[in-house]
């Protein structure tokens, strides 16, 4: 590694330390930080909840990083795919009476097919074009999805009551059962996709295409098929993320936008196209968000600001993020 | 292009300005405001085009400047009792300072990273406008003192549009514009030829931020109410990009044509399909980006209807 690279990594690390310290400083100044036992228990609860949430974030961010890594397309409709997954789960739960976790078996193939169609009809024409084309096309698709869902389901917030109990870790620290279940499911699915990408022939083809599409083509990889598979997988991951989000938080057709921006922040932090990076980025972002909402006054707006700030500063310090390759 | 053609184009612009200047008494209130917003989108699309069309840096957060201008106007008029026109200059100045401060670090990013960073910056500005109650009245928004503003705002927007078109035209036909194009085509080569790319990008970015700020100020005085979600609305950025793309980005005439067509289409669908107009709009975006990435101008050039130089 070059020296300037090492310096940038140190700078990034220093920035992240500051970013995590900031909510504590603001909290101390605003008087929300008290180092008594109850507050420490709160802190521990929040951090654990953040880790659980981060697993789910990581899962749908992995989908975004796949598309971005393989095709250099920023999928501005990614959050809408998450939203779609949530609504599919909701429909399965309320109309068919299927358990939300079981319904993933139903929603994933639907989402995969949706991804194939999206690739065939829209994205195939965009690969290799200036980034604006892909951004606009996916943004337009997102609008169509939001307002179609709104037409069918209205803007009401929906929730799925599922596993409302809590898991007591100690006498003072507890986590919601639904969060633990989501976290475990997210880890299992993410790990399965990871093993697929690392071990299988097709997965290796995907990674090769991400590194260099032209060379991959020369080596006899059917790049168009890899693109199809990538988008299918990415949409399926997003929809699975939606299923897991739907049992924890309320959602309406317009919640997708927030998830898109979070996923952007995560893949920037983790590094473009880097699978493990997206995982780490997801955990880090969720923990930071929870710290901010615990300690900083005016929490909900500030949570958003935290993820935008993180994204921009990481971009400025090291565009390749924590794990990504340097890019020229 | 010879001096003769420049003179002709300048005369055309003057004629357009004059014609639009004599129009208001003949228009209904609705049509007058329709004309005003069409002109506003011409300004927005042309400004976006300076950084993203000429220079090739796709800004996905240009609405930030528009919002800054709108807030500068609303705050100064409501809380400090300023007359309206000078607030536009303040808005432009604040936007210029913001553009330099933001552009200096962010313009080092390439391609999609620049786009994402700008998106984050615009959303971040919106959150700041929501949280900073002391200055911006927070999420409640600002109601300006009511007044009959439809005529002054019309003329202000007309003047702004004529200036923006003239400036973009001048850029498009100057060495400055050629250098911006060089940066778009190959930044490393441009640098090697001795172009101070940082300076040129920053100048283009600042110029492209100033006009939207003034437009935002005029719009605030026209509508008389602003709040963070409405003036930092992502879809305004999308509209700028889409209009430029529809007409043909990187040209002078393209964004103008695109803005007029798209705003008219938007208004018509909104009137005729109140529930489904956003679905139709989304579909329209998809279709334009999918089938016409080079826009109407590119379409015309491909078919030999227009010479390449003519449309610039």
Interface residues (C-beta under 8 A of the other chain):
Chain A: X68 X72 X74 X122 X125 X126 X129 X130 X131 X132 X133 X135 X136 X137 X139 X140 X141 X142 X143 X144 X145 X146 X147 X148 X151 X257 X261 X264 X265 X268 X298 X301 X302 X304 X305 X308 X309 X311 X312 X315 X316 X319 X327
Chain B: X52 X56 X58 X60 X105 X106 X108 X109 X110 X111 X112 X113 X115 X116 X117 X119 X120 X121 X123 X124 X127 X128 X130 X131 X234 X238 X241 X242 X245 X249 X275 X276 X278 X279 X281 X282 X283 X284 X285 X286 X288 X289 X290 X293
